Amino acid sequence: MDLTGKQIRYLRGLGHHLKPVVMIGKEELTVSLIAAVDETLQIHELIKVKLQEGCIGDRKDIAAELAQETQSNIVQVLGRNILLYRPSEDKKISLP
């Protein structure tokens, strides 16, 4: 699903006050971490992922791989935070 500019701005506003629910450390992307992100996206639809200091990979590459593995959309990569969105069957967030 491709997001429009208006939808991205809306999701950024919603994600601004979110706390990171998944932390990526020195091991970077593992099968269990991807499964945790997938499960969290099913529950929340919009999540913030934080790259910790031990993570030496490129943040944009990690965000792209994580989005691809979880079939989600990258809403924003800001500093060491990644904001991901994937609509669930319940459609908790209604996009403009």
C-alpha positions, -999 to 999 in steps of 0.1 A, spaced: 0 0 0 14 34 -10 7 63 13 0 98 0 17 128 14 -14 138 34 -15 103 50 22 104 59 18 138 76 -12 125 95 7 94 106 37 114 116 14 135 138 0 104 155 35 89 159 51 120 174 41 111 210 46 73 207 72 56 228 95 31 210 81 -4 215 109 -23 198 146 -17 203 173 -28 178 207 -34 193 240 -47 181 225 -79 167 204 -58 144 177 -77 125 171 -112 137 142 -136 130 128 -131 165 131 -93 162 112 -93 129 86 -115 144 82 -91 174 78 -62 150 52 -81 129 32 -90 160 34 -54 174 22 -40 140 -8 -64 141 -18 -50 175 -10 -13 171 -8 -6 133 16 24 139 48 17 159 81 34 167 113 14 165 145 27 182 180 20 170 203 18 201 239 29 202 252 -7 196 235 -8 162 261 1 136 240 -5 105 227 23 83 193 34 97 177 38 63 188 3 52 176 -12 84 142 6 80 138 -6 44 146 -42 53 123 -42 83 95 -27 62 100 -53 35 101 -82 59 69 -71 77 51 -58 46 47 -23 63 53 12 52 81 35 64 64 67 76 95 84 89 132 78 97 142 106 121 175 103 140 176 68 155 139 63 154 119 46 127 81 50 124 63 20 107 27 16 96 7 -14 85 -31 -14 85 -46 -43 104 -79 -61 97 -96 -40 124 -85 -7 108 -79 11 141 -64 41 124 -86 57 97 -64 76 72 -75 108 55 
